[in-house]
Amino acid sequence: MTFPRPGRAVRGSDTGRPIMALLDLLGRRWSLRVLWELQLHPATFRELQARCEGLSPSVLNTRLNELREALLVHNGDAGYQLTAQGEELIRRCLPLTEWAEGWAAQLPTQPEN
């Protein structure tokens, strides 16, 4: 399976706009978690699997292949690590993370029935 490519129909968009292709890729199970863990420091396959508790080897392998094909991750001497594009993506996501923290703090602590 290949990663969602701009210009082709992707989940949520028949036009394949680049943002929709990216959101499709990042919306796949474990994709964001893998990227987030690799922002800390490179990791071998086993280290990365341990950091992503509950992630099966087959899903990790699939996600790493997709993220490598998308040029966000590469396998270097120190293990899997973010590419320059992957690092930039994480940097650009940090403001969204801050926004989400503020949003979550404003939500009621328990859902109303």
C-alpha positions in Angstrom: 0.0 0.0 0.0 1.2 3.4 -0.8 0.8 6.6 1.2 -1.9 9.1 0.2 -0.5 11.3 -2.6 -1.5 14.8 -3.5 -3.3 14.9 -6.8 -5.1 11.6 -6.3 -8.3 10.9 -4.5 -7.8 10.4 -0.8 -10.0 9.8 2.2 -12.2 12.8 2.5 -11.3 14.4 -0.9 -11.8 13.4 -4.5 -9.5 16.3 -5.6 -6.5 15.0 -3.7 -5.5 18.5 -2.5 -2.1 18.4 -0.7 -3.6 19.3 2.7 -6.2 16.5 2.3 -3.5 14.0 1.4 -1.5 15.0 4.4 -4.5 14.8 6.7 -5.3 11.3 5.4 -1.7 10.2 6.1 -1.6 11.7 9.6 -5.1 10.4 10.3 -4.0 6.8 9.9 -3.7 4.8 13.2 -0.4 5.5 14.9 1.1 7.8 12.3 1.1 10.9 14.5 2.3 8.9 17.5 5.3 7.5 15.5 6.2 11.0 14.3 5.8 12.5 17.8 8.0 9.8 19.3 10.7 10.3 16.7 10.8 14.1 17.5 12.5 13.2 20.8 15.4 11.2 19.3 16.0 8.5 16.7 14.9 5.0 17.6 15.4 1.4 16.4 12.3 -0.5 15.3 12.1 -2.2 18.7 12.7 1.0 20.7 10.0 2.8 18.7 7.6 -0.1 19.2 8.3 0.1 23.0 7.6 3.8 23.0 4.3 3.3 21.2 2.9 0.9 23.7 0.3 -1.4 22.1 1.5 -0.9 18.6 1.8 -4.2 16.7 5.0 -4.9 14.6 3.0 -5.2 11.4 1.2 -1.8 11.9 4.5 -0.1 12.8 6.2 -1.5 9.8 3.4 -0.3 7.5 3.4 3.2 9.1 7.2 3.5 8.8 7.0 2.5 5.2 4.4 5.1 4.5 6.2 7.8 6.4 9.5 6.9 4.6 7.7 7.0 1.2 6.2 10.4 2.2 9.8 11.6 3.0 8.9 12.4 6.6 11.1 9.6 8.2 14.3 7.8 7.2 16.3 5.0 8.6 19.8 6.2 9.4 22.7 5.0 11.4 21.0 5.9 14.7 17.7 4.2 13.6 14.5 5.7 12.4 14.5 9.5 12.5 12.6 12.5 11.2 13.8 14.0 7.9 14.0 17.8 7.6 10.5 17.7 6.2 9.3 15.6 9.2 11.0 18.0 11.6 9.3 21.0 10.0 5.9 19.2 10.1 6.3 18.7 13.9 7.4 22.3 14.4 4.3 23.5 12.5 2.0 21.2 14.6 3.3 22.6 17.9 1.0 25.7 17.8 -1.9 23.3 17.2 -0.9 21.3 20.2 -0.9 24.4 22.3 -4.3 25.4 21.0 -5.6 21.9 21.8 -4.4 22.1 25.4 -6.3 25.4 25.9 -9.4 23.9 24.2 -9.3 20.8 26.4 -8.9 22.9 29.5 -12.2 24.7 28.7 -14.2 21.5 28.1 -16.3 20.1 31.0 -14.5 17.5 32.9 -17.3 15.0 32.6 -19.7 14.6 29.7 -23.3 15.6 30.6 -26.0 13.0 30.2 
